[in-house]
């Protein structure tokens, strides 16, 4: 016989789902806050680098030195942007892993609740069938018509 459904299990399930959603929201918030910090720091660095580059260009006496300095600064900026891109990808992967793990727990709980509900439905169906069979087992005559059908058949018969 299947176990009876316990309302406390449902309550516990929904509490765990709510807790998971809070943890997921916190993880996403943390990710986006750090993303904004990294991007803001890089933009600040890029601005400072650009200002310094312009100051150096203004003080340069020959074109070849200006081109050499500008090229070195551009290369440095590209490396820093690539580094930030890789850090952002790593942070994204970390967030995805954390969310998958959080929701995996919810899916496991959901599967348990579905199995429990299915067991309960089977048990309930068996109980209803046994009650119906027990009630019908004593009376072997033709099934009785419900009152509404009896009244309808009398009207049809003209009685």
DORONU-575895 format. One record per residue: residue in three letters; x, z, y of N, C-alpha, C in turn; residue number from 0. Coordinates in Angstrom, 3 decimals. Atoms other than C-alpha are relative to their C-alpha. Example, Ala and Ser with C-alpha at 12.3 -4.5 7.8 and 13.67 -1.06 7.14 Angstrom:
% DORONU-575895
mitor,n_x,n_z,n_y,ca_x,ca_z,ca_y,c_x,c_z,c_y,pami
ALA,0.890,0.000,-1.190,12.300,7.800,-4.500,0.900,0.000,1.200,0
SER,-0.820,-0.060,-1.190,13.670,7.140,-1.060,-0.770,0.730,1.090,1
//
This chain:
% DORONU-575895
mitor,n_x,n_z,n_y,ca_x,ca_z,ca_y,c_x,c_z,c_y,pami
UNK,0.837,0.000,-1.178,0.000,0.000,0.000,0.888,0.000,1.250,0
UNK,-0.792,0.108,-1.232,1.313,-0.878,3.457,-0.118,1.262,0.834,1
UNK,0.004,-1.152,-0.898,2.202,1.753,5.964,-1.025,-0.228,1.101,2
UNK,0.932,0.091,-1.117,-0.370,2.507,8.639,0.778,-0.219,1.286,3
UNK,-0.643,0.218,-1.297,0.435,1.399,12.169,-0.005,1.299,0.783,4
UNK,-0.153,-1.203,-0.800,1.704,4.197,14.310,0.082,-0.395,1.471,5
UNK,-0.043,0.357,-1.426,0.890,3.899,18.041,1.306,0.411,0.670,6
UNK,-1.271,-0.439,-0.578,4.105,5.782,18.780,1.079,-1.063,-0.199,7
UNK,-0.962,1.082,0.230,6.049,2.880,17.232,-0.173,-1.096,1.047,8
UNK,0.254,1.004,-1.025,4.365,0.468,19.618,0.507,0.482,1.353,9
UNK,-0.464,-0.565,-1.267,5.057,2.758,22.547,1.523,-0.049,0.061,10
UNK,-1.460,0.025,0.064,8.684,3.074,21.451,0.515,-1.430,0.179,11
UNK,-0.395,1.406,-0.118,8.913,-0.710,21.110,-0.044,-0.455,1.450,12
UNK,0.137,0.449,-1.383,7.626,-1.349,24.625,0.955,0.732,0.932,13
UNK,-0.990,-0.727,-0.798,9.873,1.369,26.051,1.379,-0.626,-0.161,14
UNK,-1.301,0.636,0.237,12.889,-0.279,24.419,0.084,-1.369,0.662,15
UNK,0.021,1.309,-0.661,11.858,-3.705,25.714,0.186,0.178,1.504,16
UNK,-0.139,-0.265,-1.436,11.487,-2.289,29.229,1.434,0.419,0.328,17
UNK,-1.386,-0.445,-0.200,14.885,-0.595,28.903,0.963,-1.187,-0.066,18
UNK,-0.828,1.196,0.122,16.432,-3.888,27.783,-0.112,-0.860,1.257,19
UNK,0.187,0.804,-1.215,14.915,-5.695,30.765,0.736,0.614,1.179,20
UNK,-0.731,-0.672,-1.080,16.389,-3.085,33.126,1.495,-0.269,-0.156,21
UNK,-1.423,0.245,0.235,19.820,-3.469,31.507,0.361,-1.459,0.305,22
UNK,-0.253,1.417,-0.271,19.552,-7.268,31.722,0.020,-0.251,1.507,23
UNK,0.031,0.152,-1.456,18.605,-7.068,35.400,1.269,0.564,0.619,24
UNK,-1.237,-0.605,-0.521,21.561,-4.745,36.053,1.202,-0.908,-0.272,25
UNK,-1.108,0.902,0.342,23.928,-7.133,34.247,-0.004,-1.235,0.901,26
UNK,0.090,1.182,-0.855,22.661,-10.113,36.227,0.353,0.343,1.442,27
UNK,-0.326,-0.432,-1.360,22.887,-8.184,39.501,1.496,0.190,0.159,28
UNK,-1.451,-0.219,-0.024,26.445,-7.130,38.700,0.745,-1.341,0.033,29
UNK,-0.625,1.322,0.039,27.370,-10.724,37.878,-0.070,-0.676,1.372,30
UNK,0.162,0.698,-1.278,25.942,-12.134,41.113,0.710,0.713,1.143,31
UNK,-0.757,-0.726,-1.032,27.444,-9.375,43.260,1.483,-0.342,-0.073,32
UNK,-1.421,0.334,0.168,30.897,-10.044,41.801,0.280,-1.465,0.337,33
UNK,-0.141,1.412,-0.340,30.385,-13.799,42.154,0.071,-0.167,1.518,34
UNK,0.002,0.088,-1.467,29.568,-13.381,45.833,1.285,0.586,0.581,35
UNK,-1.250,-0.600,-0.487,32.586,-11.099,46.337,1.169,-0.952,-0.193,36
UNK,-1.095,0.937,0.269,34.939,-13.596,44.672,-0.064,-1.195,0.941,37
UNK,0.157,1.170,-0.870,33.522,-16.512,46.642,0.296,0.344,1.457,38
UNK,-0.252,-0.405,-1.391,33.589,-14.613,49.945,1.494,0.230,0.230,39
UNK,-1.444,-0.244,-0.129,37.197,-13.514,49.333,0.759,-1.325,0.075,40
UNK,-0.673,1.297,-0.029,38.236,-17.084,48.595,-0.262,-0.724,1.320,41
UNK,0.312,0.672,-1.275,36.450,-18.463,51.661,0.790,0.630,1.140,42
UNK,-0.795,-0.689,-1.024,38.173,-15.833,53.793,1.461,-0.443,-0.082,43
UNK,-1.383,0.454,0.196,41.546,-16.794,52.289,0.184,-1.452,0.444,44
UNK,-0.086,1.412,-0.399,40.834,-20.493,52.801,0.008,-0.141,1.520,45
UNK,0.054,0.046,-1.464,39.956,-19.898,56.432,1.327,0.447,0.602,46
UNK,-1.289,-0.503,-0.510,43.105,-17.838,57.044,1.109,-1.019,-0.263,47
UNK,-1.016,1.006,0.324,45.228,-20.468,55.275,-0.099,-1.212,0.923,48
UNK,0.197,1.166,-0.865,43.711,-23.272,57.314,0.481,0.298,1.428,49
UNK,-0.456,-0.391,-1.342,44.347,-21.383,60.576,1.522,0.025,0.049,50
UNK,-1.466,-0.041,0.053,47.976,-20.722,59.566,0.599,-1.399,-0.095,51
UNK,-0.501,1.371,0.137,48.412,-24.343,58.549,-0.042,-0.716,1.344,52
UNK,0.102,0.651,-1.316,47.180,-25.536,61.924,1.038,0.540,0.983,53
UNK,-1.028,-0.593,-0.866,49.514,-23.094,63.710,1.375,-0.570,-0.338,54
UNK,-1.291,0.556,0.415,52.447,-24.351,61.650,0.131,-1.455,0.416,55
UNK,-0.034,1.409,-0.411,51.513,-27.967,62.344,0.275,-0.123,1.506,56
UNK,-0.214,0.043,-1.458,51.402,-27.226,66.049,1.456,0.295,0.345,57
UNK,-1.394,-0.360,-0.285,54.923,-25.745,65.891,1.018,-0.913,-0.647,58
UNK,-0.916,0.901,0.694,56.443,-28.485,63.716,0.474,-1.094,0.948,59
UNK,-0.595,0.993,-0.896,58.805,-30.856,65.478,0.042,-1.410,-0.609,60
UNK,-0.050,1.339,0.585,58.868,-33.709,62.940,-1.137,-0.180,-1.010,61
UNK,1.142,0.355,0.851,56.220,-35.480,60.844,0.264,0.325,-1.471,62
UNK,-0.270,-0.231,1.428,57.975,-35.151,57.460,-0.127,1.482,-0.343,63
UNK,0.170,-1.447,0.250,58.094,-31.322,57.742,-1.477,0.377,0.017,64
UNK,1.444,-0.273,-0.089,54.423,-31.251,58.752,-0.711,-0.452,-1.265,65
UNK,0.624,0.518,1.227,53.432,-33.395,55.763,0.377,0.872,-1.193,66
UNK,-0.478,-0.840,1.103,55.550,-31.292,53.391,-0.724,1.345,0.005,67
UNK,0.688,-1.296,-0.101,54.028,-28.009,54.659,-1.487,-0.132,-0.326,68
UNK,1.428,0.230,0.238,50.497,-29.405,54.606,-0.271,-0.240,-1.485,69
UNK,0.148,0.277,1.428,50.943,-30.693,51.061,0.144,1.272,-0.828,70
UNK,-0.204,-1.257,0.734,52.244,-27.301,49.844,-1.210,0.918,0.159,71
UNK,1.181,-0.852,-0.246,49.317,-25.484,51.451,-1.202,-0.540,-0.770,72
UNK,1.111,0.597,0.743,46.817,-27.933,49.933,0.123,0.279,-1.503,73
UNK,-0.232,-0.282,1.414,48.378,-27.469,46.493,-0.345,1.457,-0.321,74
UNK,0.292,-1.430,0.177,48.161,-23.667,46.860,-1.514,0.250,0.024,75
UNK,1.452,-0.157,-0.093,44.510,-23.893,47.903,-0.708,-0.522,-1.252,76
UNK,0.588,0.564,1.215,43.663,-26.101,44.930,0.192,0.945,-1.186,77
UNK,-0.257,-0.944,1.085,45.293,-23.611,42.549,-0.904,1.227,0.105,78
UNK,0.852,-1.178,-0.185,43.365,-20.702,44.065,-1.474,-0.319,-0.289,79
UNK,1.375,0.405,0.305,40.086,-22.623,43.841,-0.194,-0.174,-1.506,80
UNK,0.063,0.150,1.451,40.808,-23.501,40.213,-0.051,1.366,-0.677,81
UNK,-0.015,-1.364,0.548,41.578,-19.833,39.487,-1.374,0.654,0.177,82
UNK,1.317,-0.581,-0.231,38.290,-18.759,41.086,-1.035,-0.639,-0.922,83
UNK,0.907,0.705,0.903,36.443,-21.395,39.071,0.105,0.573,-1.417,84
UNK,-0.212,-0.552,1.340,37.960,-20.067,35.841,-0.504,1.440,-0.094,85
UNK,0.522,-1.368,-0.019,37.137,-16.466,36.824,-1.529,-0.009,-0.031,86
UNK,1.462,0.108,0.001,33.541,-17.503,37.533,-0.532,-0.411,-1.368,87
UNK,0.409,0.396,1.357,33.290,-19.248,34.156,0.109,1.162,-0.981,88
UNK,-0.187,-1.154,0.888,34.682,-16.188,32.376,-1.084,1.045,0.252,89
UNK,1.059,-0.963,-0.338,32.207,-13.941,34.222,-1.347,-0.485,-0.526,90
UNK,1.249,0.571,0.512,29.358,-16.307,33.281,-0.088,0.173,-1.519,91
UNK,-0.026,-0.174,1.457,30.386,-16.254,29.609,-0.239,1.455,-0.376,92
UNK,0.178,-1.437,0.247,30.574,-12.467,29.739,-1.465,0.401,0.197,93
UNK,1.419,-0.293,-0.248,27.076,-12.271,31.236,-0.860,-0.540,-1.144,94
UNK,0.789,0.599,1.078,25.674,-14.650,28.607,0.128,0.792,-1.295,95
UNK,-0.228,-0.790,1.206,27.232,-12.625,25.792,-0.764,1.323,0.077,96
UNK,0.697,-1.277,-0.178,25.828,-9.386,27.204,-1.516,-0.177,-0.128,97
UNK,1.440,0.236,0.078,22.343,-10.855,27.612,-0.440,-0.346,-1.423,98
UNK,0.342,0.342,1.391,22.349,-12.354,24.107,-0.054,1.252,-0.855,99
UNK,-0.038,-1.241,0.775,23.290,-8.964,22.666,-1.198,0.882,0.331,100
UNK,1.156,-0.808,-0.397,20.605,-7.172,24.674,-1.286,-0.556,-0.603,101
UNK,1.250,0.581,0.489,17.881,-9.607,23.697,-0.026,-0.130,-1.516,102
UNK,-0.046,-0.020,1.463,19.049,-9.700,20.079,-0.659,1.274,-0.499,103
UNK,0.622,-1.267,0.365,18.036,-6.058,19.877,-1.511,-0.081,0.150,104
UNK,1.438,0.169,-0.203,14.615,-6.912,21.316,-0.598,-0.862,-1.101,105
UNK,0.514,0.874,1.059,14.193,-9.713,18.777,-0.069,0.732,-1.330,106
UNK,0.034,-0.792,1.225,15.083,-7.350,15.930,-1.201,0.945,0.012,107
UNK,1.155,-0.894,-0.127,12.490,-4.864,17.196,-1.303,-0.779,-0.145,108
UNK,1.194,0.822,0.079,9.932,-7.627,17.592,-0.273,-0.403,-1.447,109
UNK,0.169,0.373,1.410,10.514,-8.783,14.012,-0.521,1.178,-0.815,110
UNK,0.482,-1.193,0.699,10.019,-5.214,12.777,-1.478,0.250,0.311,111
UNK,1.387,-0.235,-0.390,6.785,-4.866,14.749,-0.919,-1.054,-0.611,112
UNK,0.815,1.050,0.596,5.494,-8.221,13.486,-0.198,0.253,-1.491,113
UNK,0.107,-0.301,1.429,6.250,-7.242,9.891,-0.952,1.174,-0.221,114
UNK,0.870,-1.164,0.108,4.525,-3.905,10.383,-1.454,-0.391,0.243,115
UNK,1.357,0.455,-0.310,1.488,-5.589,11.937,-0.555,-0.838,-1.153,116
UNK,0.433,0.838,1.124,1.325,-8.122,9.096,-0.374,0.882,-1.192,117
UNK,0.292,-0.927,1.093,1.495,-5.317,6.517,-1.319,0.724,0.246,118
UNK,1.230,-0.699,-0.347,-1.270,-3.482,8.347,-1.208,-0.909,-0.187,119
UNK,1.110,0.947,0.143,-3.474,-6.607,8.440,-0.319,-0.253,-1.470,120
UNK,0.214,0.212,1.440,-2.985,-7.206,4.703,-0.698,1.219,-0.593,121
UNK,0.590,-1.239,0.497,-3.798,-3.579,3.959,-1.456,0.122,0.433,122
UNK,1.358,-0.098,-0.527,-6.885,-3.653,6.172,-0.920,-1.020,-0.678,123
UNK,0.780,1.039,0.672,-8.097,-6.918,4.641,-0.333,0.419,-1.426,124
UNK,0.237,-0.469,1.368,-7.693,-5.454,1.154,-1.039,1.117,-0.030,125
UNK,0.973,-1.092,-0.063,-9.648,-2.352,2.153,-1.401,-0.535,0.256,126
UNK,1.314,0.584,-0.306,-12.483,-4.423,3.635,-0.534,-0.724,-1.226,127
UNK,0.439,0.721,1.202,-12.639,-6.620,0.523,-0.463,0.972,-1.080,128
UNK,0.393,-0.966,1.029,-12.755,-3.583,-1.751,-1.331,0.668,0.345,129
UNK,1.271,-0.599,-0.419,-15.611,-2.051,0.285,-1.130,-1.000,-0.207,130
UNK,1.020,1.032,0.159,-17.564,-5.343,0.298,-0.280,-0.226,-1.480,131
UNK,0.174,0.212,1.437,-16.989,-5.850,-3.436,-0.717,1.178,-0.653,132
UNK,0.639,-1.191,0.549,-18.033,-2.271,-4.201,-1.481,0.003,0.356,133
UNK,1.396,0.036,-0.431,-21.259,-2.678,-2.166,-0.780,-1.079,-0.733,134
UNK,0.678,1.117,0.663,-22.110,-5.994,-3.855,0.023,0.107,-1.518,135
UNK,-0.128,-0.058,1.455,-21.131,-4.955,-7.376,-1.241,0.563,-0.678,136
UNK,1.193,-0.598,0.609,-24.348,-2.950,-8.017,-1.198,-0.913,0.044,137
UNK,1.164,0.855,-0.181,-26.811,-5.629,-6.885,0.357,-1.420,-0.408,138
UNK,-0.313,1.348,0.504,-26.703,-8.860,-8.935,-1.032,-1.029,0.442,139
UNK,1.028,0.941,-0.437,-29.780,-10.421,-7.299,0.540,-0.892,1.112,140
UNK,-0.392,0.943,-1.049,-29.681,-13.181,-4.719,0.304,0.763,1.287,141
UNK,-0.326,-0.680,-1.236,-28.122,-12.229,-1.443,-1.215,0.029,0.933,142
UNK,1.124,-0.177,-0.908,-30.581,-10.942,1.115,0.280,-0.735,1.304,143
UNK,-0.136,0.679,-1.284,-31.274,-12.910,4.265,-0.020,1.049,1.104,144
UNK,0.090,-0.899,-1.150,-30.596,-11.149,7.541,-1.371,-0.132,0.657,145
UNK,1.326,-0.038,-0.615,-33.738,-10.218,9.517,-0.246,-1.194,0.905,146
UNK,0.174,1.134,-0.913,-33.170,-12.958,12.097,-0.293,-1.275,-0.763,147
UNK,0.246,1.207,0.791,-33.080,-15.636,9.394,-1.375,0.056,-0.653,148
UNK,1.336,-0.148,0.588,-36.221,-14.212,7.727,-1.054,-0.390,1.018,149
UNK,0.975,0.304,-1.051,-38.088,-14.421,11.057,-0.005,-1.493,0.293,150
UNK,-0.089,1.427,-0.276,-36.853,-17.948,11.651,-0.660,-0.806,-1.110,151
UNK,0.600,0.751,1.110,-37.936,-19.080,8.180,-1.511,0.157,-0.005,152
UNK,1.453,-0.193,-0.088,-41.442,-17.585,8.700,-0.579,-0.925,1.062,153
UNK,0.492,0.883,-1.062,-41.789,-19.560,11.937,0.012,-1.436,-0.506,154
UNK,-0.100,1.369,0.519,-40.622,-22.729,10.186,-1.105,-0.269,-1.025,155
UNK,1.027,0.147,1.039,-43.108,-22.115,7.344,-1.410,0.001,0.618,156
UNK,1.285,-0.044,-0.673,-45.903,-21.705,9.911,-0.735,1.304,-0.235,157
UNK,0.637,-1.293,0.265,-46.623,-18.079,8.955,0.021,0.885,1.177,158
//
